[in-house]
């Protein structure tokens, strides 16, 4: 679940992802916009993206998700058209399990990968010029 601002703000947009069902190649986004009392649902077709158990970060008007494979999904909810785009993944710090975090720091979007036992840490900054 993600929030575009503090939940008690009148400008807050709230999103929730419902993962694909076993027989479906789609996932669903439930969202509630300012002034609405009910949730809206939007269906997206398969995007080669596996959602992980981390919360999205609202950054420059979109919700950013760090996927299970370390790739980055960008959800834009516009009045006319909604979109979900997947960016190529950065290289994880090593093979195997690793922790991953998505944070905004000083106006930059960072993905952080930590190898088991803190053996290695890699930090990537979103390159918005490409």
N, CA, C and O atoms as CSV, one atom per row, in Angstrom:
chain,resi,resn,atom,element,x,y,z
A,1,UNK,N,N,0.848,-1.159,0.000
A,1,UNK,CA,C,0.000,0.000,0.000
A,1,UNK,C,C,0.900,1.229,0.000
A,1,UNK,O,O,1.939,1.253,0.660
A,2,UNK,N,N,0.491,2.240,-0.743
A,2,UNK,CA,C,1.284,3.454,-0.805
A,2,UNK,C,C,0.411,4.693,-0.689
A,2,UNK,O,O,-0.781,4.669,-0.995
A,3,UNK,N,N,1.034,5.777,-0.239
A,3,UNK,CA,C,0.355,7.048,-0.062
A,3,UNK,C,C,1.160,8.144,-0.762
A,3,UNK,O,O,2.389,8.158,-0.693
A,4,UNK,N,N,0.465,9.057,-1.430
A,4,UNK,CA,C,1.153,10.154,-2.109
A,4,UNK,C,C,1.562,11.256,-1.141
A,4,UNK,O,O,2.437,12.063,-1.454
A,5,UNK,N,N,0.946,11.296,0.016
A,5,UNK,CA,C,1.285,12.241,1.083
A,5,UNK,C,C,0.781,11.637,2.381
A,5,UNK,O,O,0.340,10.488,2.393
A,6,UNK,N,N,0.838,12.381,3.468
A,6,UNK,CA,C,0.365,11.814,4.723
A,6,UNK,C,C,-1.102,11.409,4.582
A,6,UNK,O,O,-1.883,12.132,3.964
A,7,UNK,N,N,-1.483,10.263,5.149
A,7,UNK,CA,C,-2.847,9.751,4.961
A,7,UNK,C,C,-3.959,10.693,5.411
A,7,UNK,O,O,-5.080,10.596,4.910
A,8,UNK,N,N,-3.679,11.593,6.333
A,8,UNK,CA,C,-4.725,12.504,6.792
A,8,UNK,C,C,-4.833,13.772,5.946
A,8,UNK,O,O,-5.652,14.645,6.234
A,9,UNK,N,N,-4.004,13.874,4.896
A,9,UNK,CA,C,-4.032,15.029,4.006
A,9,UNK,C,C,-5.207,14.935,3.031
A,9,UNK,O,O,-5.557,13.845,2.578
A,10,UNK,N,N,-5.806,16.066,2.716
A,10,UNK,CA,C,-6.915,16.075,1.753
A,10,UNK,C,C,-6.424,15.833,0.331
A,10,UNK,O,O,-7.240,15.609,-0.563
A,11,UNK,N,N,-5.116,15.872,0.097
A,11,UNK,CA,C,-4.530,15.650,-1.230
A,11,UNK,C,C,-4.008,14.222,-1.412
A,11,UNK,O,O,-3.450,13.907,-2.463
A,12,UNK,N,N,-4.176,13.367,-0.424
A,12,UNK,CA,C,-3.575,12.039,-0.430
A,12,UNK,C,C,-4.264,11.086,-1.410
A,12,UNK,O,O,-5.481,10.905,-1.365
A,13,UNK,N,N,-3.469,10.482,-2.293
A,13,UNK,CA,C,-3.922,9.388,-3.148
A,13,UNK,C,C,-3.369,8.114,-2.526
A,13,UNK,O,O,-2.189,8.047,-2.182
A,14,UNK,N,N,-4.220,7.108,-2.381
A,14,UNK,CA,C,-3.829,5.841,-1.775
A,14,UNK,C,C,-3.915,4.749,-2.832
A,14,UNK,O,O,-4.893,4.676,-3.575
A,15,UNK,N,N,-2.877,3.885,-2.902
A,15,UNK,CA,C,-2.891,2.772,-3.856
A,15,UNK,C,C,-2.649,1.460,-3.132
A,15,UNK,O,O,-1.974,1.400,-2.104
A,16,UNK,N,N,-3.229,0.405,-3.708
A,16,UNK,CA,C,-3.032,-0.957,-3.225
A,16,UNK,C,C,-2.917,-1.849,-4.454
A,16,UNK,O,O,-3.711,-1.732,-5.387
A,17,UNK,N,N,-1.935,-2.734,-4.456
A,17,UNK,CA,C,-1.751,-3.671,-5.566
A,17,UNK,C,C,-2.345,-5.016,-5.177
A,17,UNK,O,O,-2.077,-5.535,-4.094
A,18,UNK,N,N,-3.153,-5.573,-6.072
A,18,UNK,CA,C,-3.641,-6.940,-5.921
A,18,UNK,C,C,-2.896,-7.764,-6.954
A,18,UNK,O,O,-3.026,-7.545,-8.158
A,19,UNK,N,N,-2.116,-8.713,-6.465
A,19,UNK,CA,C,-1.274,-9.516,-7.347
A,19,UNK,C,C,-2.117,-10.347,-8.299
A,19,UNK,O,O,-3.317,-10.541,-8.101
A,20,UNK,N,N,-1.455,-10.827,-9.327
A,20,UNK,CA,C,-2.097,-11.664,-10.340
A,20,UNK,C,C,-2.681,-12.908,-9.693
A,20,UNK,O,O,-2.128,-13.434,-8.727
A,21,UNK,N,N,-3.782,-13.367,-10.220
A,21,UNK,CA,C,-4.326,-14.642,-9.772
A,21,UNK,C,C,-3.618,-15.760,-10.530
A,21,UNK,O,O,-2.923,-15.506,-11.514
A,22,UNK,N,N,-3.791,-16.967,-10.082
A,22,UNK,CA,C,-3.068,-18.108,-10.666
A,22,UNK,C,C,-3.308,-18.265,-12.165
A,22,UNK,O,O,-2.389,-18.636,-12.895
A,23,UNK,N,N,-4.505,-17.995,-12.630
A,23,UNK,CA,C,-4.829,-18.206,-14.041
A,23,UNK,C,C,-4.871,-16.910,-14.841
A,23,UNK,O,O,-5.410,-16.890,-15.947
A,24,UNK,N,N,-4.321,-15.847,-14.311
A,24,UNK,CA,C,-4.404,-14.557,-14.981
A,24,UNK,C,C,-3.014,-14.000,-15.250
A,24,UNK,O,O,-2.070,-14.264,-14.505
A,25,UNK,N,N,-2.902,-13.238,-16.307
A,25,UNK,CA,C,-1.637,-12.571,-16.603
A,25,UNK,C,C,-1.767,-11.086,-16.275
A,25,UNK,O,O,-1.011,-10.274,-16.806
A,26,UNK,N,N,-2.705,-10.721,-15.418
A,26,UNK,CA,C,-2.940,-9.328,-15.073
A,26,UNK,C,C,-2.752,-9.099,-13.577
A,26,UNK,O,O,-2.769,-10.037,-12.780
A,27,UNK,N,N,-2.571,-7.834,-13.215
A,27,UNK,CA,C,-2.620,-7.454,-11.813
A,27,UNK,C,C,-3.547,-6.257,-11.709
A,27,UNK,O,O,-3.847,-5.609,-12.711
A,28,UNK,N,N,-3.994,-5.966,-10.517
A,28,UNK,CA,C,-4.986,-4.931,-10.307
A,28,UNK,C,C,-4.461,-3.877,-9.349
A,28,UNK,O,O,-3.761,-4.184,-8.384
A,29,UNK,N,N,-4.808,-2.640,-9.627
A,29,UNK,CA,C,-4.476,-1.521,-8.750
A,29,UNK,C,C,-5.782,-0.961,-8.219
A,29,UNK,O,O,-6.657,-0.571,-8.992
A,30,UNK,N,N,-5.914,-0.922,-6.906
A,30,UNK,CA,C,-7.030,-0.234,-6.267
A,30,UNK,C,C,-6.503,1.111,-5.794
A,30,UNK,O,O,-5.434,1.180,-5.189
A,31,UNK,N,N,-7.235,2.167,-6.061
A,31,UNK,CA,C,-6.777,3.477,-5.625
A,31,UNK,C,C,-7.961,4.348,-5.224
A,31,UNK,O,O,-9.089,4.180,-5.689
A,32,UNK,N,N,-7.647,5.271,-4.350
A,32,UNK,CA,C,-8.662,6.206,-3.872
A,32,UNK,C,C,-8.065,7.605,-3.988
A,32,UNK,O,O,-7.017,7.895,-3.412
A,33,UNK,N,N,-8.737,8.453,-4.730
A,33,UNK,CA,C,-8.273,9.817,-4.975
A,33,UNK,C,C,-8.955,10.790,-4.020
A,33,UNK,O,O,-9.990,10.466,-3.439
A,34,UNK,N,N,-8.380,11.981,-3.854
A,34,UNK,CA,C,-9.002,12.981,-2.979
A,34,UNK,C,C,-10.448,13.265,-3.383
A,34,UNK,O,O,-10.759,13.430,-4.562
A,35,UNK,N,N,-11.312,13.317,-2.388
A,35,UNK,CA,C,-12.718,13.609,-2.635
A,35,UNK,C,C,-13.573,12.387,-2.900
A,35,UNK,O,O,-14.799,12.475,-2.843
A,36,UNK,N,N,-12.958,11.244,-3.189
A,36,UNK,CA,C,-13.719,10.013,-3.438
A,36,UNK,C,C,-13.915,9.243,-2.141
A,36,UNK,O,O,-13.018,9.178,-1.301
A,37,UNK,N,N,-15.071,8.674,-1.993
A,37,UNK,CA,C,-15.330,7.838,-0.821
A,37,UNK,C,C,-15.129,6.369,-1.139
A,37,UNK,O,O,-14.933,5.561,-0.232
A,38,UNK,N,N,-15.173,6.012,-2.412
A,38,UNK,CA,C,-15.027,4.616,-2.839
A,38,UNK,C,C,-13.695,4.417,-3.555
A,38,UNK,O,O,-13.105,5.356,-4.089
A,39,UNK,N,N,-13.243,3.168,-3.549
A,39,UNK,CA,C,-12.024,2.799,-4.248
A,39,UNK,C,C,-12.342,2.515,-5.712
A,39,UNK,O,O,-13.388,1.947,-6.028
A,40,UNK,N,N,-11.441,2.909,-6.596
A,40,UNK,CA,C,-11.528,2.551,-8.006
A,40,UNK,C,C,-10.543,1.418,-8.253
A,40,UNK,O,O,-9.537,1.298,-7.554
A,41,UNK,N,N,-10.837,0.583,-9.256
A,41,UNK,CA,C,-9.934,-0.516,-9.596
A,41,UNK,C,C,-9.527,-0.386,-11.051
A,41,UNK,O,O,-10.350,-0.100,-11.921
A,42,UNK,N,N,-8.257,-0.599,-11.296
A,42,UNK,CA,C,-7.724,-0.534,-12.652
A,42,UNK,C,C,-6.935,-1.809,-12.893
A,42,UNK,O,O,-6.135,-2.215,-12.050
A,43,UNK,N,N,-7.155,-2.445,-14.039
A,43,UNK,CA,C,-6.482,-3.693,-14.373
A,43,UNK,C,C,-5.351,-3.416,-15.365
A,43,UNK,O,O,-5.529,-2.694,-16.346
A,44,UNK,N,N,-4.189,-4.002,-15.091
A,44,UNK,CA,C,-3.039,-3.882,-15.986
A,44,UNK,C,C,-2.678,-5.257,-16.517
A,44,UNK,O,O,-2.743,-6.253,-15.796
A,45,UNK,N,N,-2.294,-5.300,-17.789
A,45,UNK,CA,C,-1.858,-6.558,-18.377
A,45,UNK,C,C,-0.463,-6.910,-17.890
A,45,UNK,O,O,0.245,-6.076,-17.326
A,46,UNK,N,N,-0.086,-8.145,-18.114
A,46,UNK,CA,C,1.212,-8.667,-17.690
A,46,UNK,C,C,2.342,-7.714,-18.058
A,46,UNK,O,O,2.412,-7.233,-19.188
A,47,UNK,N,N,3.214,-7.446,-17.112
A,47,UNK,CA,C,4.298,-6.489,-17.341
A,47,UNK,C,C,5.678,-7.065,-17.047
A,47,UNK,O,O,6.657,-6.319,-17.007
A,48,UNK,N,N,5.777,-8.380,-16.839
A,48,UNK,CA,C,7.061,-8.997,-16.512
A,48,UNK,C,C,7.653,-8.370,-15.253
A,48,UNK,O,O,8.843,-8.063,-15.193
A,49,UNK,N,N,6.807,-8.191,-14.264
A,49,UNK,CA,C,7.212,-7.560,-13.009
A,49,UNK,C,C,6.582,-8.322,-11.861
A,49,UNK,O,O,5.376,-8.568,-11.860
A,50,UNK,N,N,7.401,-8.700,-10.878
A,50,UNK,CA,C,6.896,-9.390,-9.688
A,50,UNK,C,C,6.992,-8.441,-8.504
A,50,UNK,O,O,8.084,-8.022,-8.120
A,51,UNK,N,N,5.850,-8.106,-7.932
A,51,UNK,CA,C,5.831,-7.206,-6.787
A,51,UNK,C,C,6.439,-7.895,-5.574
A,51,UNK,O,O,6.247,-9.093,-5.367
A,52,UNK,N,N,7.165,-7.134,-4.783
A,52,UNK,CA,C,7.774,-7.637,-3.565
A,52,UNK,C,C,6.974,-7.114,-2.374
A,52,UNK,O,O,5.971,-6.422,-2.552
A,53,UNK,N,N,7.406,-7.438,-1.192
A,53,UNK,CA,C,6.678,-7.043,0.022
A,53,UNK,C,C,7.151,-5.698,0.569
A,53,UNK,O,O,7.164,-5.497,1.783
A,54,UNK,N,N,7.537,-4.786,-0.304
A,54,UNK,CA,C,7.923,-3.462,0.180
A,54,UNK,C,C,6.911,-2.431,-0.294
A,54,UNK,O,O,6.187,-2.656,-1.264
A,55,UNK,N,N,6.868,-1.316,0.388
A,55,UNK,CA,C,5.922,-0.258,0.047
A,55,UNK,C,C,6.472,0.593,-1.089
A,55,UNK,O,O,7.684,0.770,-1.207
A,56,UNK,N,N,5.590,1.115,-1.917
A,56,UNK,CA,C,6.049,1.997,-2.991
A,56,UNK,C,C,6.475,3.358,-2.430
A,56,UNK,O,O,6.120,3.732,-1.313
A,57,UNK,N,N,7.239,4.074,-3.237
A,57,UNK,CA,C,7.643,5.436,-2.892
A,57,UNK,C,C,6.965,6.366,-3.887
A,57,UNK,O,O,7.058,6.154,-5.096
A,58,UNK,N,N,6.287,7.388,-3.392
A,58,UNK,CA,C,5.674,8.392,-4.262
A,58,UNK,C,C,6.747,9.421,-4.570
A,58,UNK,O,O,7.255,10.089,-3.670
A,59,UNK,N,N,7.092,9.548,-5.858
A,59,UNK,CA,C,8.220,10.391,-6.285
A,59,UNK,C,C,7.845,11.087,-7.585
A,59,UNK,O,O,7.538,10.432,-8.580
A,60,UNK,N,N,7.871,12.384,-7.573
A,60,UNK,CA,C,7.597,13.210,-8.755
A,60,UNK,C,C,6.309,12.801,-9.482
A,60,UNK,O,O,6.296,12.664,-10.706
A,61,UNK,N,N,5.231,12.610,-8.717
A,61,UNK,CA,C,3.922,12.369,-9.306
A,61,UNK,C,C,3.602,10.937,-9.684
A,61,UNK,O,O,2.578,10.689,-10.320
A,62,UNK,N,N,4.455,9.979,-9.309
A,62,UNK,CA,C,4.211,8.571,-9.638
A,62,UNK,C,C,4.596,7.695,-8.453
A,62,UNK,O,O,5.366,8.107,-7.584
A,63,UNK,N,N,4.050,6.479,-8.430
A,63,UNK,CA,C,4.404,5.500,-7.413
A,63,UNK,C,C,5.465,4.571,-7.990
A,63,UNK,O,O,5.268,3.986,-9.055
A,64,UNK,N,N,6.589,4.434,-7.291
A,64,UNK,CA,C,7.702,3.592,-7.732
A,64,UNK,C,C,7.751,2.344,-6.850
A,64,UNK,O,O,7.684,2.430,-5.624
A,65,UNK,N,N,7.870,1.179,-7.503
A,65,UNK,CA,C,7.917,-0.107,-6.818
A,65,UNK,C,C,9.235,-0.793,-7.143
A,65,UNK,O,O,9.657,-0.813,-8.299
A,66,UNK,N,N,9.883,-1.352,-6.137
A,66,UNK,CA,C,11.074,-2.161,-6.342
A,66,UNK,C,C,10.640,-3.613,-6.364
A,66,UNK,O,O,10.128,-4.126,-5.369
A,67,UNK,N,N,10.844,-4.284,-7.501
A,67,UNK,CA,C,10.360,-5.644,-7.692
A,67,UNK,C,C,11.249,-6.701,-7.069
A,67,UNK,O,O,12.346,-6.407,-6.594
A,68,UNK,N,N,10.765,-7.939,-7.076
A,68,UNK,CA,C,11.504,-9.069,-6.497
A,68,UNK,C,C,12.865,-9.263,-7.139
A,68,UNK,O,O,13.817,-9.662,-6.470
A,69,UNK,N,N,12.963,-8.983,-8.429
A,69,UNK,CA,C,14.225,-9.165,-9.150
A,69,UNK,C,C,15.113,-7.927,-9.128
A,69,UNK,O,O,16.181,-7.923,-9.740
A,70,UNK,N,N,14.685,-6.878,-8.430
A,70,UNK,CA,C,15.477,-5.659,-8.350
A,70,UNK,C,C,15.135,-4.641,-9.420
A,70,UNK,O,O,15.753,-3.578,-9.482
A,71,UNK,N,N,14.146,-4.952,-10.278
A,71,UNK,CA,C,13.756,-3.974,-11.298
A,71,UNK,C,C,12.800,-2.951,-10.696
A,71,UNK,O,O,12.295,-3.133,-9.588
A,72,UNK,N,N,12.563,-1.887,-11.428
A,72,UNK,CA,C,11.779,-0.773,-10.922
A,72,UNK,C,C,10.515,-0.607,-11.747
A,72,UNK,O,O,10.578,-0.463,-12.968
A,73,UNK,N,N,9.358,-0.627,-11.077
A,73,UNK,CA,C,8.074,-0.406,-11.734
A,73,UNK,C,C,7.566,0.982,-11.402
A,73,UNK,O,O,7.687,1.439,-10.266
A,74,UNK,N,N,6.992,1.658,-12.401
A,74,UNK,CA,C,6.498,3.027,-12.217
A,74,UNK,C,C,5.014,3.064,-12.550
A,74,UNK,O,O,4.614,2.806,-13.685
A,75,UNK,N,N,4.208,3.385,-11.553
A,75,UNK,CA,C,2.764,3.475,-11.701
A,75,UNK,C,C,2.347,4.936,-11.728
A,75,UNK,O,O,2.572,5.677,-10.771
A,76,UNK,N,N,1.729,5.346,-12.848
A,76,UNK,CA,C,1.214,6.708,-12.974
A,76,UNK,C,C,-0.299,6.642,-13.067
A,76,UNK,O,O,-0.852,5.948,-13.921
A,77,UNK,N,N,-0.962,7.369,-12.182
A,77,UNK,CA,C,-2.412,7.438,-12.178
A,77,UNK,C,C,-2.819,8.835,-12.615
A,77,UNK,O,O,-2.767,9.779,-11.826
A,78,UNK,N,N,-3.219,8.965,-13.859
A,78,UNK,CA,C,-3.660,10.237,-14.410
A,78,UNK,C,C,-5.168,10.214,-14.576
A,78,UNK,O,O,-5.779,9.146,-14.566
A,79,UNK,N,N,-5.769,11.379,-14.727
A,79,UNK,CA,C,-7.220,11.451,-14.890
A,79,UNK,C,C,-7.689,10.704,-16.129
A,79,UNK,O,O,-8.705,10.011,-16.081
A,80,UNK,N,N,-6.960,10.833,-17.245
A,80,UNK,CA,C,-7.397,10.216,-18.494
A,80,UNK,C,C,-6.886,8.795,-18.683
A,80,UNK,O,O,-7.620,7.925,-19.153
A,81,UNK,N,N,-5.632,8.557,-18.319
A,81,UNK,CA,C,-5.018,7.261,-18.625
A,81,UNK,C,C,-4.030,6.887,-17.530
A,81,UNK,O,O,-3.254,7.723,-17.068
A,82,UNK,N,N,-4.066,5.626,-17.120
A,82,UNK,CA,C,-3.132,5.113,-16.130
A,82,UNK,C,C,-2.085,4.277,-16.853
A,82,UNK,O,O,-2.369,3.687,-17.896
A,83,UNK,N,N,-0.873,4.223,-16.301
A,83,UNK,CA,C,0.172,3.442,-16.947
A,83,UNK,C,C,1.065,2.774,-15.910
A,83,UNK,O,O,1.195,3.246,-14.780
A,84,UNK,N,N,1.678,1.665,-16.320
A,84,UNK,CA,C,2.675,0.975,-15.508
A,84,UNK,C,C,3.820,0.616,-16.435
A,84,UNK,O,O,3.632,-0.081,-17.432
A,85,UNK,N,N,5.004,1.095,-16.102
A,85,UNK,CA,C,6.189,0.878,-16.926
A,85,UNK,C,C,7.255,0.217,-16.059
A,85,UNK,O,O,7.369,0.522,-14.872
A,86,UNK,N,N,8.033,-0.684,-16.648
A,86,UNK,CA,C,9.102,-1.370,-15.927
A,86,UNK,C,C,10.442,-0.941,-16.508
A,86,UNK,O,O,10.665,-1.019,-17.716
A,87,UNK,N,N,11.330,-0.485,-15.627
A,87,UNK,CA,C,12.681,-0.129,-16.037
A,87,UNK,C,C,13.592,-1.331,-15.833
A,87,UNK,O,O,13.299,-2.207,-15.019
A,88,UNK,N,N,14.695,-1.372,-16.568
A,88,UNK,CA,C,15.631,-2.484,-16.424
A,88,UNK,C,C,16.170,-2.511,-15.010
A,88,UNK,O,O,16.255,-1.484,-14.337
A,89,UNK,N,N,16.527,-3.689,-14.577
A,89,UNK,CA,C,16.959,-3.830,-13.196
A,89,UNK,C,C,18.445,-3.545,-13.031
A,89,UNK,O,O,19.240,-3.827,-13.928
A,90,UNK,N,N,18.822,-2.981,-11.876
A,90,UNK,CA,C,20.244,-2.879,-11.557
A,90,UNK,C,C,20.767,-4.241,-11.136
A,90,UNK,O,O,19.980,-5.123,-10.789
A,91,UNK,N,N,22.056,-4.425,-11.159
A,91,UNK,CA,C,22.650,-5.703,-10.781
A,91,UNK,C,C,22.676,-5.814,-9.253
A,91,UNK,O,O,23.255,-4.960,-8.582
A,92,UNK,N,N,22.048,-6.867,-8.697
A,92,UNK,CA,C,22.091,-7.063,-7.247
A,92,UNK,C,C,23.536,-7.238,-6.772
A,92,UNK,O,O,24.413,-7.544,-7.580
A,93,UNK,N,N,23.794,-7.048,-5.483
A,93,UNK,CA,C,25.170,-7.071,-4.978
A,93,UNK,C,C,25.857,-8.420,-5.096
A,93,UNK,O,O,27.085,-8.479,-5.153
A,94,UNK,N,N,25.096,-9.500,-5.133
A,94,UNK,CA,C,25.687,-10.827,-5.274
A,94,UNK,C,C,24.568,-11.801,-5.613
A,94,UNK,O,O,23.389,-11.452,-5.556
A,95,UNK,N,N,24.938,-12.998,-5.958
A,95,UNK,CA,C,23.915,-14.021,-6.226
A,95,UNK,C,C,23.264,-14.445,-4.912
A,95,UNK,O,O,23.885,-14.371,-3.852
A,96,UNK,N,N,22.042,-14.878,-4.986
A,96,UNK,CA,C,21.357,-15.361,-3.794
A,96,UNK,C,C,20.441,-14.315,-3.196
A,96,UNK,O,O,20.049,-13.350,-3.853
A,97,UNK,N,N,20.114,-14.529,-1.942
A,97,UNK,CA,C,19.194,-13.629,-1.251
A,97,UNK,C,C,19.866,-12.309,-0.896
A,97,UNK,O,O,21.054,-12.267,-0.577
A,98,UNK,N,N,19.088,-11.239,-0.958
A,98,UNK,CA,C,19.574,-9.939,-0.545
A,98,UNK,C,C,18.381,-9.102,-0.122
A,98,UNK,O,O,17.259,-9.322,-0.579
A,99,UNK,N,N,18.631,-8.146,0.750
A,99,UNK,CA,C,17.591,-7.203,1.141
A,99,UNK,C,C,17.622,-6.055,0.159
A,99,UNK,O,O,18.674,-5.719,-0.384
A,100,UNK,N,N,16.453,-5.443,-0.072
A,100,UNK,CA,C,16.412,-4.304,-0.981
A,100,UNK,C,C,15.444,-3.265,-0.444
A,100,UNK,O,O,14.422,-3.582,0.165
A,101,UNK,N,N,15.803,-2.013,-0.689
A,101,UNK,CA,C,15.023,-0.901,-0.189
A,101,UNK,C,C,14.945,0.166,-1.273
A,101,UNK,O,O,15.873,0.331,-2.064
A,102,UNK,N,N,13.838,0.881,-1.300
A,102,UNK,CA,C,13.646,2.003,-2.210
A,102,UNK,C,C,13.351,3.208,-1.334
A,102,UNK,O,O,12.422,3.176,-0.527
A,103,UNK,N,N,14.138,4.276,-1.485
A,103,UNK,CA,C,13.980,5.456,-0.641
A,103,UNK,C,C,14.178,6.726,-1.465
A,103,UNK,O,O,14.843,6.719,-2.501
A,104,UNK,N,N,13.589,7.801,-0.982
A,104,UNK,CA,C,13.874,9.120,-1.533
A,104,UNK,C,C,14.789,9.823,-0.549
A,104,UNK,O,O,14.518,9.843,0.652
A,105,UNK,N,N,15.867,10.397,-1.050
A,105,UNK,CA,C,16.838,11.075,-0.201
A,105,UNK,C,C,17.327,12.329,-0.924
A,105,UNK,O,O,17.889,12.241,-2.016
A,106,UNK,N,N,17.117,13.484,-0.320
A,106,UNK,CA,C,17.550,14.761,-0.903
A,106,UNK,C,C,17.056,14.945,-2.333
A,106,UNK,O,O,17.800,15.427,-3.187
A,107,UNK,N,N,15.808,14.565,-2.602
A,107,UNK,CA,C,15.218,14.747,-3.926
A,107,UNK,C,C,15.643,13.726,-4.961
A,107,UNK,O,O,15.324,13.881,-6.140
A,108,UNK,N,N,16.354,12.684,-4.553
A,108,UNK,CA,C,16.800,11.617,-5.455
A,108,UNK,C,C,16.125,10.315,-5.057
A,108,UNK,O,O,15.858,10.088,-3.877
A,109,UNK,N,N,15.844,9.447,-6.044
A,109,UNK,CA,C,15.285,8.138,-5.764
A,109,UNK,C,C,16.422,7.122,-5.777
A,109,UNK,O,O,17.136,6.993,-6.771
A,110,UNK,N,N,16.588,6.403,-4.669
A,110,UNK,CA,C,17.692,5.465,-4.512
A,110,UNK,C,C,17.166,4.057,-4.284
A,110,UNK,O,O,16.197,3.865,-3.549
A,111,UNK,N,N,17.799,3.073,-4.910
A,111,UNK,CA,C,17.546,1.672,-4.575
A,111,UNK,C,C,18.811,1.159,-3.897
A,111,UNK,O,O,19.932,1.410,-4.341
A,112,UNK,N,N,18.588,0.430,-2.804
A,112,UNK,CA,C,19.697,-0.041,-1.977
A,112,UNK,C,C,19.595,-1.556,-1.862
A,112,UNK,O,O,18.544,-2.094,-1.514
A,113,UNK,N,N,20.698,-2.237,-2.158
A,113,UNK,CA,C,20.761,-3.693,-2.085
A,113,UNK,C,C,21.812,-4.073,-1.041
A,113,UNK,O,O,22.936,-3.573,-1.072
A,114,UNK,N,N,21.440,-4.955,-0.124
A,114,UNK,CA,C,22.341,-5.375,0.951
A,114,UNK,C,C,22.478,-6.892,0.898
A,114,UNK,O,O,21.486,-7.615,0.996
A,115,UNK,N,N,23.711,-7.370,0.742
A,115,UNK,CA,C,23.986,-8.804,0.714
A,115,UNK,C,C,23.840,-9.376,2.127
A,115,UNK,O,O,23.867,-8.628,3.104
A,116,UNK,N,N,23.686,-10.696,2.236
A,116,UNK,CA,C,23.569,-11.306,3.564
A,116,UNK,C,C,24.722,-10.907,4.484
A,116,UNK,O,O,25.878,-10.826,4.068
A,117,UNK,N,N,24.375,-10.666,5.725
A,117,UNK,CA,C,25.333,-10.280,6.766
A,117,UNK,C,C,26.025,-8.951,6.455
A,117,UNK,O,O,27.090,-8.673,7.006
A,118,UNK,N,N,25.442,-8.129,5.586
A,118,UNK,CA,C,26.029,-6.831,5.258
A,118,UNK,C,C,27.349,-6.940,4.525
A,118,UNK,O,O,28.143,-5.999,4.515
A,119,UNK,N,N,27.583,-8.096,3.906
A,119,UNK,CA,C,28.856,-8.362,3.218
A,119,UNK,C,C,29.120,-7.345,2.107
A,119,UNK,O,O,30.267,-6.989,1.838
A,120,UNK,N,N,28.061,-6.889,1.478
A,120,UNK,CA,C,28.195,-5.944,0.373
A,120,UNK,C,C,26.943,-5.062,0.337
A,120,UNK,O,O,25.837,-5.550,0.568
A,121,UNK,N,N,27.111,-3.785,0.054
A,121,UNK,CA,C,25.993,-2.858,-0.099
A,121,UNK,C,C,26.181,-2.117,-1.418
A,121,UNK,O,O,27.258,-1.591,-1.696
A,122,UNK,N,N,25.131,-2.082,-2.222
A,122,UNK,CA,C,25.173,-1.325,-3.481
A,122,UNK,C,C,24.019,-0.342,-3.476
A,122,UNK,O,O,22.895,-0.690,-3.112
A,123,UNK,N,N,24.298,0.881,-3.877
A,123,UNK,CA,C,23.291,1.937,-3.932
A,123,UNK,C,C,23.236,2.455,-5.365
A,123,UNK,O,O,24.266,2.761,-5.965
A,124,UNK,N,N,22.005,2.550,-5.914
A,124,UNK,CA,C,21.801,3.050,-7.264
A,124,UNK,C,C,20.896,4.273,-7.207
A,124,UNK,O,O,19.907,4.293,-6.475
A,125,UNK,N,N,21.239,5.279,-7.974
A,125,UNK,CA,C,20.401,6.486,-8.099
A,125,UNK,C,C,19.672,6.418,-9.441
A,125,UNK,O,O,20.268,6.079,-10.464
A,126,UNK,N,N,18.381,6.743,-9.427
A,126,UNK,CA,C,17.595,6.735,-10.663
A,126,UNK,C,C,18.164,7.769,-11.618
A,126,UNK,O,O,18.300,8.941,-11.265
A,127,UNK,N,N,18.497,7.336,-12.831
A,127,UNK,CA,C,18.986,8.221,-13.876
A,127,UNK,C,C,17.790,8.653,-14.717
A,127,UNK,O,O,17.317,7.897,-15.565
A,128,UNK,N,N,17.309,9.854,-14.482
A,128,UNK,CA,C,16.100,10.321,-15.158
A,128,UNK,C,C,16.385,10.893,-16.538
A,128,UNK,O,O,15.455,11.300,-17.235
A,129,UNK,N,N,17.636,10.933,-16.944
A,129,UNK,CA,C,17.971,11.513,-18.247
A,129,UNK,C,C,17.780,10.530,-19.393
A,129,UNK,O,O,17.842,10.924,-20.558
A,130,UNK,N,N,17.551,9.255,-19.083
A,130,UNK,CA,C,17.364,8.275,-20.161
A,130,UNK,C,C,15.946,7.809,-20.221
A,130,UNK,O,O,15.603,6.983,-21.067
